[in-house]
Amino acid sequence: MQIVVGAAHVFLFGSRLDYHAKGGDIDLLIEVTEPVNNPAVLAAKISAQIMRALNGRKVDVLISAPNLTRLPIHQIAAQQGICL
């Protein structure tokens, strides 16, 4: 299965940015340029695909799109995250 979302920027944020921290999940912010109708479904599908590729490592996906409410976590992830 392939997920197509148009143009996107992907940011790694959270505990995985701390090289001294052990374990923890992978937190990703995906900023897309097109409106998203079902952000929870999209995030779940992307998360599942990445988790399969990483042998089950837990991946949390946060979606940012023009039609979605931007929460403080979106700002934090974009400011503190590393664009991949």
C-alpha positions in Angstrom: 0.0 0.0 0.0 1.3 3.5 -0.9 0.1 6.6 0.8 0.2 9.8 -1.3 -0.3 13.1 0.4 1.2 15.6 -2.1 4.0 17.8 -1.0 5.1 17.3 2.6 7.7 18.1 5.2 8.5 15.5 7.8 10.0 16.5 11.2 11.5 14.1 13.8 10.8 15.5 17.3 10.5 14.4 20.9 12.7 12.0 22.8 14.5 10.6 19.8 16.3 13.9 19.4 18.1 13.2 22.7 21.0 10.9 22.0 21.4 10.1 25.7 17.8 8.9 26.1 17.1 5.2 25.8 14.1 3.7 24.1 11.0 5.6 23.5 8.8 5.9 20.4 9.5 7.8 17.2 7.5 11.1 17.0 7.0 12.5 13.5 5.2 15.7 12.4 4.1 15.6 8.8 3.2 18.9 7.3 1.2 18.6 4.1 0.2 21.4 1.7 -3.2 19.9 0.7 -6.3 19.7 3.0 -6.7 16.3 4.7 -10.2 14.9 5.1 -9.5 12.1 7.6 -6.3 13.1 9.5 -6.6 10.3 12.1 -6.9 7.7 9.4 -4.0 9.1 7.5 -1.8 9.3 10.6 -2.7 5.7 11.5 -1.9 4.4 8.0 1.4 6.2 7.9 2.3 5.1 11.4 1.5 1.5 10.6 3.6 1.5 7.4 6.6 2.9 9.2 6.2 0.6 12.2 6.2 -2.4 9.8 9.3 -1.1 8.1 11.0 -0.7 11.5 10.1 -4.1 12.8 7.4 -2.9 15.2 9.1 0.1 16.8 6.3 2.5 17.9 5.8 5.5 15.7 3.5 8.4 16.6 2.4 10.6 13.6 1.1 14.1 13.9 -0.5 15.7 10.8 -0.5 19.4 10.0 -2.6 20.6 7.0 -4.2 23.9 5.9 -7.6 22.8 7.0 -6.7 21.4 10.4 -6.5 23.3 13.7 -2.9 24.0 14.6 -2.3 23.0 18.2 0.7 24.0 20.4 2.2 20.6 19.8 2.4 21.4 16.1 4.4 24.5 16.9 6.7 22.7 19.3 7.4 19.9 16.9 8.1 22.3 14.0 10.4 24.5 16.1 12.3 21.8 18.0 12.2 19.0 15.4 14.6 18.1 12.7 13.4 18.2 9.1 14.1 14.9 7.5 
